[in-house]
């Protein structure tokens, strides 16, 4: 038995389930998750000045 863990966008879930079913996968567990990374936003600089 093997376990695969994947984090996918909600709009990709149905095509992914269809592909796994056609590949012979018979069991799947789905959880809704929310979170954020350590980056806490993206800062861009133009000519030494931060732009929003």
Secondary structure, DSSP 8 states (H G I E B T S, - for coil): ---------HHHHHHHHHHHHHTT-------------SS-S--EEETTEEE-
